[in-house]
Amino acid sequence: MVKPPPKPDTNKKVNTIQHIDLGDPQYNSDGQGHQPQGPDWVRQPEEPYLHSLTTIFNHGNLLGHPVNFINALPAGYAVFMRVEYTSTSEQDPAFRMAYVFGHPSGGTFDSMRSFSRHVLGILQDNVGVCNCRLCSGIGGGGAVQGQNLLPSAAPAAFGSA
């Protein structure tokens, strides 16, 4: 049975923003703490990514009320960035790619938009059977094979929001 999404306190005014700390133990995160291997990976601060999740959830009205994600990503999840270089220049980065690590499958999310589906599953206490591409087994995006990253998973480029 799917748990309904959390609701804000109805004793407050109608436009109350619900502040959600995804790191709070009340949310049963399935994060496994997977991290990339190698010196090219740098863990990123969570605040900009929490802001992106807030924007995605509010724009799509995913919970039926305004939210603000604060403090932390779900336990066991983290964002890492890797700088990619062109074959002609080892000093000027061609682009930077960021990925969300921690899914039990060992796969990564290549955008906050794709991760937002999994976050919704966590909020609904529906982990493991949510409709994110990693839980549903849909390939593409970050579900490609890679070298020296994690067993059976490597990320694709981090998309917009």
TORMAR-579326 format. One record per residue: residue number from 0; chain; x, y, z of N, C-alpha, C, O, CB in turn. Coordinates in Angstrom, 1 decimal. Glycine has a CB too. Layout:
! TORMAR-579326
  num  cadena     n_u     n_v     n_w    ca_u    ca_v    ca_w     c_u     c_v     c_w     o_u     o_v     o_w    cb_u    cb_v    cb_w
  NUM       A       X       Y       Z       X       Y       Z       X       Y       Z       X       Y       Z       X       Y       Z
...
This chain:
! TORMAR-579326
  num  cadena     n_u     n_v     n_w    ca_u    ca_v    ca_w     c_u     c_v     c_w     o_u     o_v     o_w    cb_u    cb_v    cb_w
    0       A     0.8    -1.2     0.0     0.0     0.0     0.0     0.9     1.2     0.0     1.8     1.3     0.8    -1.0     0.0     1.2
    1       A     0.6     2.2    -0.9     1.4     3.4    -1.0     0.9     4.4     0.1    -0.2     4.7     0.2     1.2     4.0    -2.4
    2       A     1.9     4.9     0.8     1.7     5.9     1.9     1.4     7.2     1.2     2.2     7.6     0.3     2.9     5.9     2.9
    3       A     0.4     8.0     1.6     0.2     9.3     1.0     1.3    10.2     1.3     2.0    10.1     2.3    -1.2     9.9     1.5
    4       A     1.5    11.2     0.4     2.6    12.2     0.6     2.4    12.9     1.9     1.2    13.1     2.4     2.7    13.1    -0.5
    5       A     3.5    13.4     2.6     3.3    14.2     3.8     2.5    15.5     3.5     2.7    16.1     2.5     4.7    14.5     4.4
    6       A     1.8    15.9     4.5     1.0    17.1     4.4     1.5    18.1     5.3     2.0    17.8     6.4    -0.5    16.8     4.6
    7       A     1.4    19.4     5.0     1.8    20.4     5.9     0.8    20.6     7.1    -0.3    20.1     7.0     2.0    21.8     5.2
    8       A     1.2    21.2     8.1     0.3    21.5     9.2    -0.9    22.4     8.7    -0.6    23.5     8.3     1.0    22.2    10.4
    9       A    -2.1    21.9     8.8    -3.2    22.6     8.3    -3.7    23.7     9.2    -4.6    24.5     8.9    -4.4    21.6     8.1
   10       A    -3.1    23.8    10.4    -3.5    24.9    11.3    -2.9    26.2    10.9    -3.2    27.2    11.5    -3.1    24.5    12.8
   11       A    -2.0    26.2    10.0    -1.3    27.4     9.5    -2.0    27.9     8.3    -2.9    27.3     7.8     0.2    27.1     9.2
   12       A    -1.6    29.1     7.9    -2.2    29.7     6.7    -2.1    28.8     5.5    -1.2    27.9     5.4    -1.6    31.1     6.4
   13       A    -2.9    29.0     4.5    -3.0    28.2     3.3    -1.7    28.0     2.5    -1.4    26.9     2.1    -4.1    28.7     2.4
   14       A    -0.9    29.0     2.4     0.3    29.0     1.6     1.5    28.6     2.4     2.6    28.9     2.0     0.5    30.3     0.9
   15       A     1.3    27.8     3.4     2.5    27.4     4.3     3.4    26.5     3.5     3.0    25.6     2.7     2.0    26.7     5.5
   16       A     4.7    26.8     3.6     5.7    26.0     2.9     6.1    24.9     3.9     6.5    25.2     5.0     6.9    26.9     2.4
   17       A     6.1    23.7     3.5     6.6    22.6     4.3     8.1    22.4     4.2     8.5    22.2     3.0     5.8    21.3     4.0
   18       A     8.8    22.5     5.2    10.3    22.3     5.2    10.5    20.9     5.4    10.1    20.3     6.4    11.0    23.2     6.3
   19       A    11.3    20.2     4.5    11.5    18.8     4.6    13.0    18.6     4.6    13.7    19.0     3.7    10.9    18.1     3.4
   20       A    13.5    17.9     5.7    14.9    17.5     5.8    14.9    16.0     5.4    14.5    15.1     6.2    15.4    17.7     7.3
   21       A    15.3    15.7     4.2    15.4    14.4     3.7    16.3    13.5     4.5    16.2    12.2     4.4    15.8    14.4     2.2
   22       A    17.2    14.0     5.2    18.1    13.3     6.1    17.5    12.8     7.4    18.1    12.0     8.1    19.3    14.0     6.3
   23       A    16.3    13.3     7.7    15.6    12.9     8.9    15.2    11.4     8.8    14.8    10.9     7.8    14.3    13.8     9.1
   24       A    15.5    10.7     9.9    15.2     9.3    10.0    13.7     8.9     9.7    13.4     7.7     9.4    15.6     8.7    11.3
   25       A    12.8     9.9     9.8    11.4     9.5     9.5    11.2     9.1     8.1    10.2     8.4     7.8    10.5    10.7     9.9
   26       A    12.1     9.6     7.2    12.1     9.2     5.8    13.0     8.0     5.6    14.2     8.1     5.8    12.5    10.3     4.9
   27       A    12.4     6.8     5.3    13.1     5.6     5.2    14.0     5.5     3.9    13.6     4.9     2.9    12.2     4.4     5.2
   28       A    15.1     6.2     3.9    16.0     6.2     2.8    16.6     4.9     2.5    16.9     4.1     3.5    17.1     7.3     2.9
   29       A    16.7     4.5     1.2    17.4     3.3     0.9    18.8     3.5     0.4    19.5     2.6    -0.1    16.6     2.6    -0.3
   30       A    19.3     4.7     0.7    20.7     5.1     0.2    21.7     4.2     0.8    21.6     3.8     2.0    21.0     6.5     0.6
   31       A    22.7     3.8     0.0    23.7     2.8     0.4    25.1     3.4     0.6    26.0     2.7     1.0    23.8     1.7    -0.6
   32       A    25.2     4.7     0.4    26.5     5.4     0.6    27.5     5.1    -0.5    28.7     5.3    -0.2    27.0     5.0     1.9
   33       A    27.1     4.5    -1.6    28.0     4.3    -2.7    28.7     5.6    -3.1    28.1     6.6    -3.1    27.3     3.7    -3.9
   34       A    30.0     5.5    -3.4    30.8     6.6    -3.8    31.6     6.3    -5.0    32.0     5.1    -5.1    31.7     7.2    -2.6
   35       A    31.9     7.2    -5.8    32.8     6.9    -7.0    34.2     6.7    -6.5    34.6     7.2    -5.5    32.7     8.0    -8.0
   36       A    35.0     6.0    -7.4    36.4     5.8    -7.1    37.2     6.6    -8.0    36.8     7.0    -9.1    36.7     4.3    -7.3
   37       A    38.4     7.0    -7.5    39.3     7.8    -8.4    39.4     9.2    -7.9    38.5     9.8    -7.3    38.8     7.7    -9.8
   38       A    40.6     9.8    -8.3    40.9    11.2    -7.8    40.1    12.3    -8.5    40.1    13.4    -8.1    42.3    11.4    -7.9
   39       A    39.5    11.9    -9.6    38.8    13.0   -10.4    37.4    13.4    -9.9    36.8    14.3   -10.4    38.6    12.5   -11.9
   40       A    37.0    12.7    -8.9    35.6    12.9    -8.3    35.7    13.8    -7.1    36.6    13.6    -6.2    35.0    11.6    -7.9
   41       A    34.8    14.8    -7.0    34.8    15.7    -5.8    33.3    15.7    -5.3    32.4    16.0    -6.1    35.3    17.1    -6.2
   42       A    33.2    15.5    -4.0    31.9    15.5    -3.4    31.4    17.0    -3.4    32.2    17.9    -3.2    31.9    15.0    -2.0
   43       A    30.1    17.2    -3.7    29.6    18.6    -3.9    28.7    18.9    -2.6    28.1    18.0    -2.0    28.7    18.7    -5.1
   44       A    28.7    20.2    -2.3    27.8    20.6    -1.3    26.3    20.3    -1.7    26.0    20.4    -2.9    28.0    22.2    -1.0
   45       A    25.5    20.0    -0.7    24.1    19.6    -1.0    23.2    20.7    -1.3    22.2    20.5    -1.9    23.6    18.7     0.1
   46       A    23.5    21.9    -0.7    22.5    23.0    -0.8    22.0    23.3    -2.2    20.8    23.5    -2.4    23.1    24.2    -0.2
   47       A    22.9    23.5    -3.2    22.3    23.8    -4.5    21.4    22.7    -5.1    20.5    23.0    -5.8    23.5    24.1    -5.5
   48       A    21.7    21.5    -4.7    20.9    20.4    -5.2    19.6    20.3    -4.5    18.6    19.9    -5.1    21.7    19.0    -5.1
   49       A    19.6    20.6    -3.2    18.3    20.7    -2.5    17.4    21.8    -3.1    16.2    21.6    -3.2    18.6    21.0    -1.0
   50       A    18.1    22.9    -3.5    17.3    24.0    -4.1    16.7    23.5    -5.4    15.6    23.8    -5.7    18.2    25.2    -4.4
   51       A    17.5    22.7    -6.2    16.9    22.2    -7.4    15.8    21.3    -7.2    14.8    21.3    -7.9    18.0    21.4    -8.2
   52       A    15.9    20.4    -6.2    14.8    19.5    -5.8    13.5    20.3    -5.4    12.4    20.0    -5.8    15.2    18.6    -4.7
   53       A    13.7    21.4    -4.6    12.6    22.2    -4.2    11.9    22.8    -5.5    10.7    22.8    -5.5    13.1    23.4    -3.3
   54       A    12.7    23.3    -6.4    12.1    23.9    -7.6    11.3    22.9    -8.4    10.2    23.2    -8.9    13.3    24.5    -8.5
   55       A    11.9    21.7    -8.6    11.2    20.6    -9.3     9.9    20.2    -8.7     8.9    20.1    -9.3    12.2    19.4    -9.5
   56       A    10.0    20.0    -7.3     8.8    19.6    -6.6     7.7    20.7    -6.7     6.5    20.3    -6.9     9.1    19.2    -5.2
   57       A     8.1    21.9    -6.5     7.1    23.0    -6.5     6.6    23.3    -7.9     5.4    23.6    -8.0     7.7    24.3    -5.9
   58       A     7.4    23.2    -8.9     7.0    23.5   -10.3     6.0    22.4   -10.7     5.0    22.7   -11.4     8.2    23.6   -11.2
   59       A     6.3    21.2   -10.4     5.4    20.1   -10.7     4.3    19.8    -9.7     3.4    18.9   -10.0     6.2    18.9   -10.9
   60       A     4.2    20.6    -8.6     3.2    20.4    -7.6     3.2    18.9    -7.2     2.1    18.4    -7.0     1.9    20.9    -8.0
   61       A     4.3    18.3    -7.0     4.4    16.9    -6.8     3.8    16.4    -5.5     3.3    15.3    -5.4     5.8    16.4    -6.8
   62       A     3.7    17.3    -4.4     3.1    16.9    -3.2     1.8    17.6    -2.9     1.2    17.4    -1.9     4.1    17.2    -2.0
   63       A     1.4    18.5    -3.9     0.1    19.1    -3.7     0.2    20.4    -2.8    -0.8    21.0    -2.6    -0.9    18.2    -3.1
   64       A     1.4    20.7    -2.4     1.6    21.9    -1.6     3.0    22.3    -1.7     3.9    21.5    -2.1     1.2    21.7    -0.1
   65       A     3.4    23.6    -1.4     4.8    24.1    -1.5     5.7    23.4    -0.5     5.3    23.2     0.7     4.8    25.6    -1.4
   66       A     6.9    23.1    -0.9     7.9    22.5     0.0     9.2    23.2    -0.2     9.4    24.0    -1.1     8.1    21.0    -0.4
   67       A    10.1    23.0     0.8    11.4    23.5     0.8    12.3    22.5     1.4    12.2    22.1     2.5    11.6    24.9     1.5
   68       A    13.2    21.9     0.5    14.1    20.8     1.0    15.3    21.5     1.7    15.9    22.4     1.2    14.6    19.9    -0.1
   69       A    15.5    21.1     3.0    16.6    21.7     3.8    17.5    20.7     4.3    17.2    19.5     4.4    15.9    22.5     4.9
   70       A    18.7    21.1     4.7    19.7    20.4     5.4    20.5    19.3     4.7    21.7    19.3     4.5    19.1    19.8     6.6
   71       A    19.8    18.3     4.1    20.5    17.1     3.6    19.7    16.4     2.6    18.4    16.4     2.6    20.9    16.2     4.7
   72       A    20.4    15.7     1.7    19.8    14.7     0.8    19.4    13.5     1.6    19.8    13.4     2.8    20.7    14.3    -0.4
   73       A    18.6    12.6     1.1    18.3    11.4     1.9    19.6    10.7     2.3    20.6    10.7     1.6    17.4    10.4     1.0
   74       A    19.5    10.1     3.5    20.7     9.4     4.1    21.2     8.4     3.0    20.5     7.6     2.4    20.3     8.6     5.4
   75       A    22.5     8.4     2.9    23.2     7.4     2.0    23.3     7.9     0.5    23.9     7.2    -0.3    22.4     6.2     1.9
   76       A    22.8     9.1     0.2    22.9     9.7    -1.1    23.9    10.9    -1.1    23.9    11.6    -0.1    21.5    10.1    -1.7
   77       A    24.6    11.1    -2.1    25.5    12.2    -2.2    25.8    12.6    -3.7    25.6    11.7    -4.6    26.9    11.9    -1.5
   78       A    26.1    13.8    -3.9    26.4    14.3    -5.3    27.9    14.5    -5.4    28.6    15.1    -4.6    25.6    15.7    -5.6
   79       A    28.4    13.9    -6.5    29.8    14.0    -6.9    29.9    14.6    -8.2    29.1    14.3    -9.1    30.5    12.6    -6.8
   80       A    31.0    15.4    -8.4    31.3    16.0    -9.7    32.6    15.5   -10.2    33.5    15.3    -9.5    31.2    17.5    -9.7
   81       A    32.7    15.3   -11.5    33.9    15.0   -12.2    34.1    15.9   -13.4    33.2    16.2   -14.1    33.9    13.5   -12.7
   82       A    35.4    16.4   -13.5    35.7    17.2   -14.6    36.2    16.4   -15.7    37.0    15.5   -15.6    36.8    18.3   -14.2
   83       A    35.7    16.6   -16.9    36.1    15.9   -18.1    37.0    16.8   -19.0    36.7    18.0   -19.1    34.8    15.5   -18.9
   84       A    38.0    16.3   -19.5    38.9    17.0   -20.4    38.9    16.5   -21.8    38.5    15.3   -22.0    40.4    16.9   -19.8
   85       A    39.2    17.4   -22.7    39.3    16.9   -24.1    40.6    16.2   -24.3    41.5    16.3   -23.4    39.2    18.2   -25.1
   86       A    40.7    15.5   -25.3    41.9    14.7   -25.6    43.1    15.7   -25.9    44.2    15.3   -25.9    41.7    13.7   -26.7
   87       A    42.8    16.9   -26.3    43.8    17.8   -26.7    44.3    18.7   -25.5    45.4    19.3   -25.6    43.4    18.7   -27.8
   88       A    43.6    18.7   -24.4    43.9    19.6   -23.3    43.7    18.9   -22.0    42.6    18.6   -21.7    43.2    20.9   -23.4
   89       A    44.8    18.7   -21.3    44.6    18.1   -19.9    44.6    19.2   -18.9    44.6    18.9   -17.7    45.8    17.2   -19.6
   90       A    44.6    20.5   -19.3    44.5    21.6   -18.3    43.2    22.4   -18.3    42.7    22.8   -17.3    45.7    22.5   -18.6
   91       A    42.6    22.5   -19.5    41.3    23.2   -19.6    40.2    22.2   -19.6    40.1    21.4   -20.6    41.3    24.1   -20.9
   92       A    39.3    22.3   -18.6    38.2    21.3   -18.6    37.3    21.5   -19.7    36.9    22.7   -20.0    37.5    21.4   -17.3
   93       A    36.8    20.5   -20.3    35.8    20.6   -21.4    34.4    20.8   -20.8    33.7    21.6   -21.3    35.9    19.3   -22.3
   94       A    34.2    20.1   -19.7    32.9    20.2   -19.0    33.0    19.5   -17.7    33.9    18.7   -17.5    31.7    19.7   -19.9
   95       A    32.0    19.8   -16.9    31.9    19.1   -15.6    30.6    18.3   -15.5    29.6    18.7   -16.1    31.9    20.2   -14.4
   96       A    30.7    17.1   -14.9    29.5    16.3   -14.9    29.3    15.9   -13.4    30.2    15.6   -12.7    29.7    15.0   -15.7
   97       A    28.0    16.0   -13.0    27.6    15.7   -11.6    26.6    14.5   -11.6    25.8    14.4   -12.5    27.1    16.9   -10.8
   98       A    26.7    13.7   -10.6    25.8    12.5   -10.5    25.4    12.3    -9.0    26.2    12.7    -8.1    26.6    11.3   -11.0
   99       A    24.2    11.8    -8.8    23.8    11.4    -7.5    24.1     9.9    -7.3    23.6     9.1    -8.0    22.2    11.7    -7.3
  100       A    24.9     9.6    -6.3    25.3     8.3    -5.9    24.6     7.8    -4.7    24.2     8.6    -3.9    26.9     8.2    -5.7
  101       A    24.4     6.5    -4.6    23.8     5.9    -3.3    22.7     5.0    -3.6    22.3     4.3    -2.6    23.4     7.0    -2.5
  102       A    22.2     4.9    -4.8    21.1     4.0    -5.0    21.5     2.5    -4.8    22.6     2.1    -5.1    20.5     4.1    -6.5
  103       A    20.6     1.7    -4.2    21.0     0.3    -3.9    21.4    -0.5    -5.1    22.1    -1.5    -5.0    19.8    -0.4    -3.3
  104       A    20.9    -0.1    -6.3    21.3    -0.9    -7.5    22.8    -0.6    -7.9    23.3    -1.3    -8.7    20.4    -0.5    -8.7
  105       A    23.4     0.4    -7.3    24.7     0.8    -7.7    24.7     1.8    -8.8    25.7     2.4    -9.2    25.6    -0.4    -8.1
  106       A    23.5     2.0    -9.4    23.4     3.0   -10.5    23.4     4.4    -9.9    23.3     4.7    -8.7    22.1     2.8   -11.3
  107       A    23.5     5.4   -10.9    23.5     6.8   -10.5    22.4     7.5   -11.2    21.9     7.1   -12.2    24.9     7.4   -10.8
  108       A    22.0     8.7   -10.6    21.0     9.6   -11.2    21.8    10.7   -11.9    22.8    11.2   -11.3    20.0    10.2   -10.2
  109       A    21.5    11.0   -13.2    22.2    11.9   -13.9    21.6    13.3   -13.9    22.1    14.2   -14.6    22.4    11.5   -15.3
  110       A    20.6    13.5   -13.2    20.0    14.8   -13.0    19.1    14.8   -11.8    18.7    13.8   -11.3    19.1    15.2   -14.3
  111       A    18.9    16.0   -11.2    18.0    16.1   -10.1    16.5    15.8   -10.5    15.8    15.3    -9.7    18.1    17.5    -9.4
  112       A    16.2    16.0   -11.7    14.9    15.7   -12.2    14.6    14.2   -12.1    13.6    13.7   -11.6    14.7    16.2   -13.7
  113       A    15.6    13.4   -12.6    15.5    11.9   -12.5    15.5    11.5   -11.0    14.8    10.5   -10.7    16.5    11.2   -13.3
  114       A    16.3    12.1   -10.2    16.4    11.8    -8.8    15.1    12.1    -8.1    14.8    11.5    -7.1    17.6    12.5    -8.1
  115       A    14.4    13.2    -8.5    13.2    13.6    -7.9    12.1    12.5    -7.8    11.4    12.5    -6.8    12.6    14.9    -8.6
  116       A    12.1    11.7    -8.8    11.1    10.6    -8.8    11.4     9.6    -7.6    10.5     9.1    -7.0    11.1     9.8   -10.1
  117       A    12.7     9.4    -7.4    13.1     8.5    -6.3    12.8     9.2    -5.0    12.4     8.5    -4.0    14.6     8.1    -6.4
  118       A    13.1    10.5    -4.9    12.8    11.2    -3.6    11.3    11.2    -3.3    11.0    11.0    -2.2    13.3    12.7    -3.8
  119       A    10.5    11.3    -4.3     9.1    11.2    -4.1     8.7     9.8    -3.5     7.9     9.7    -2.6     8.3    11.4    -5.4
  120       A     9.4     8.8    -4.1     9.2     7.4    -3.5     9.6     7.3    -2.1     8.9     6.7    -1.3     9.9     6.4    -4.4
  121       A    10.7     8.0    -1.7    11.2     8.0    -0.3    10.1     8.7     0.6     9.8     8.2     1.6    12.5     8.7    -0.2
  122       A     9.6     9.8     0.1     8.7    10.6     0.9     7.4     9.8     1.1     6.7    10.0     2.1     8.4    11.9     0.2
  123       A     7.0     9.0     0.1     5.8     8.2     0.2     6.0     6.8     0.8     5.1     6.0     0.8     5.2     8.0    -1.2
  124       A     7.2     6.6     1.3     7.6     5.3     1.9     7.4     4.2     0.9     6.8     3.2     1.3     6.8     5.1     3.2
  125       A     7.8     4.5    -0.3     7.6     3.6    -1.4     8.9     3.2    -2.1     9.0     3.1    -3.3     6.6     4.2    -2.4
  126       A    10.0     3.1    -1.3    11.3     2.9    -1.9    11.4     1.5    -2.4    10.7     0.5    -1.9    12.4     3.1    -0.8
  127       A    12.1     1.3    -3.5    12.3     0.0    -4.1    11.3    -0.3    -5.2    11.5    -1.1    -6.1    12.3    -1.0    -3.1
  128       A    10.1     0.4    -5.1     9.1     0.1    -6.0     8.5     1.4    -6.6     7.4     1.5    -7.2     7.9    -0.7    -5.4
  129       A     9.3     2.5    -6.5     8.9     3.8    -7.0     9.1     3.7    -8.6     9.6     2.8    -9.1     9.7     5.0    -6.4
  130       A     8.7     4.8    -9.2     8.8     4.8   -10.7    10.0     5.5   -11.2    10.0     5.9   -12.4     7.6     5.4   -11.3
  131       A    11.1     5.6   -10.4    12.3     6.1   -10.9    12.9     5.1   -11.9    12.6     3.9   -11.8    13.3     6.5    -9.8
  132       A    13.8     5.5   -12.8    14.4     4.6   -13.8    15.2     3.5   -13.1    15.4     2.4   -13.7    15.2     5.4   -14.8
  133       A    15.9     3.8   -12.0    16.7     2.7   -11.4    15.9     1.7   -10.7    16.2     0.5   -10.8    17.7     3.4   -10.4
  134       A    14.8     2.1   -10.0    13.9     1.1    -9.3    13.1     0.3   -10.3    12.8    -0.9   -10.1    13.0     1.8    -8.3
  135       A    12.7     1.0   -11.4    11.8     0.3   -12.4    12.6    -0.5   -13.4    12.1    -1.2   -14.2    11.0     1.3   -13.1
  136       A    14.0    -0.4   -13.4    14.8    -1.1   -14.3    14.9    -0.5   -15.7    15.4    -1.2   -16.6    14.3    -2.5   -14.4
  137       A    14.5     0.7   -15.8    14.6     1.3   -17.1    16.0     1.8   -17.3    16.5     2.6   -16.5    13.5     2.5   -17.3
  138       A    16.6     1.5   -18.4    18.0     1.9   -18.7    18.1     3.3   -19.2    17.1     4.1   -19.0    18.6     1.0   -19.7
  139       A    19.2     3.6   -19.8    19.4     5.0   -20.3    19.9     5.9   -19.3    20.0     5.5   -18.1    18.1     5.5   -20.9
  140       A    20.2     7.1   -19.6    20.7     8.1   -18.7    21.9     7.6   -18.0    23.0     7.3   -18.6    19.7     8.5   -17.7
  141       A    21.8     7.4   -16.6    23.0     7.0   -15.8    23.1     5.5   -15.7    23.9     5.1   -14.9    22.9     7.6   -14.5
  142       A    22.3     4.7   -16.3    22.4     3.3   -16.1    23.3     2.6   -17.1    23.0     1.4   -17.5    21.0     2.7   -16.2
  143       A    24.4     3.2   -17.5    25.3     2.6   -18.4    26.5     2.0   -17.7    26.7     2.3   -16.5    25.8     3.6   -19.4
  144       A    27.2     1.1   -18.3    28.3     0.4   -17.7    29.5     1.4   -17.8    29.7     2.2   -18.7    28.7    -0.9   -18.4
  145       A    30.4     1.3   -16.8    31.6     2.2   -16.7    32.8     1.5   -16.2    32.7     0.3   -15.8    31.3     3.4   -15.9
  146       A    33.9     2.1   -16.3    35.2     1.5   -15.8    35.6     2.3   -14.5    35.6     3.5   -14.5    36.3     1.6   -16.9
  147       A    36.0     1.5   -13.5    36.5     2.0   -12.3    35.6     3.0   -11.5    36.1     3.9   -10.9    37.8     2.7   -12.6
  148       A    34.3     2.8   -11.6    33.4     3.7   -10.9    32.8     2.8    -9.8    33.2     2.9    -8.6    32.3     4.2   -11.8
  149       A    31.8     2.1   -10.1    31.1     1.2    -9.2    30.8    -0.1    -9.9    30.7    -0.1   -11.2    29.8     1.8    -8.6
  150       A    30.7    -1.2    -9.3    30.3    -2.4   -10.0    29.0    -2.2   -10.7    28.0    -1.8   -10.1    30.2    -3.6    -9.0
  151       A    29.0    -2.5   -11.9    27.8    -2.6   -12.8    27.1    -1.2   -13.0    25.9    -1.2   -13.3    26.8    -3.6   -12.3
  152       A    27.7    -0.1   -12.7    27.0     1.2   -12.9    28.0     2.3   -13.1    29.1     2.3   -12.5    26.1     1.5   -11.8
  153       A    27.6     3.2   -14.0    28.4     4.4   -14.2    27.4     5.5   -14.6    26.4     5.2   -15.2    29.5     4.3   -15.3
  154       A    27.7     6.8   -14.3    26.8     7.8   -14.6    26.9     8.4   -15.9    27.9     8.2   -16.6    26.9     8.9   -13.6
  155       A    25.9     9.1   -16.4    25.9     9.9   -17.6    25.9    11.3   -17.2    25.8    11.6   -16.0    24.7     9.5   -18.5
  156       A    26.0    12.2   -18.1    26.1    13.6   -17.8    24.9    14.1   -17.0    23.8    13.7   -17.2    26.2    14.4   -19.1
  157       A    25.2    15.0   -16.1    24.2    15.6   -15.2    23.4    16.6   -16.0    24.0    17.6   -16.4    24.8    16.2   -13.9
  158       A    22.1    16.4   -16.1    21.3    17.3   -16.9    20.8    18.5   -16.1    21.2    18.7   -15.0    20.1    16.5   -17.4
  159       A    20.0    19.3   -16.7    19.5    20.5   -16.1    18.5    20.1   -15.0    17.7    19.2   -15.2    18.9    21.4   -17.1
  160       A    18.5    20.9   -14.0    17.6    20.7   -12.8    17.2    19.3   -12.7    16.4    19.0   -11.8    16.4    21.6   -12.9
